[in-house]
Amino acid sequence: MSTTEDDSKTVARDFYEGYNTHDLRTVFARYIADGMVNHAMGGAVGADTWLQYDEAAVVAMPDLTMTVFEQAADGDKVFTHWALEGTHTADFLGKPPTGNRARLEAVTIDIIQDGKIVEHNLIGDSTQFMAQFETN
């Protein structure tokens, strides 16, 4: 694997593991490019919309953790298999706290240019993830 691919994998890994700091504004400023497009949220959205959603998740799950399992790269594309999980203890997108553990396991495909993510795609079951915020 080329140094560029290794560098790109490091950018993606550091971005996802940055969620463990819960300081997403700093993480996004460091790893998300201006004009980035996120295709994972029901259409092409920008960094601000993505950040607001993920900040809401951190508030709702204050013990949120992100674990990176494995990665591969092909040119400027980085494939990352990860899981995010936490306990739902505060309101999340209008859903009152349930105390449920919520977990999303996914694979992302990020395009990295100049040390930043410029495009983000996610393969995961967001519907199943959101169902975990329902009362049992």
PyMOL commands that set and color helices and strands:
alter all, ss='L'
color gray80, all
select helices_A, chain A and resi 3-21+24-31+47-60+126-131
alter helices_A, ss='H'
color red, helices_A
select strands_A, chain A and resi 32-38+65-74+77-87+101-113+116-124
alter strands_A, ss='S'
color yellow, strands_A
deselect
rebuild
show_as cartoon
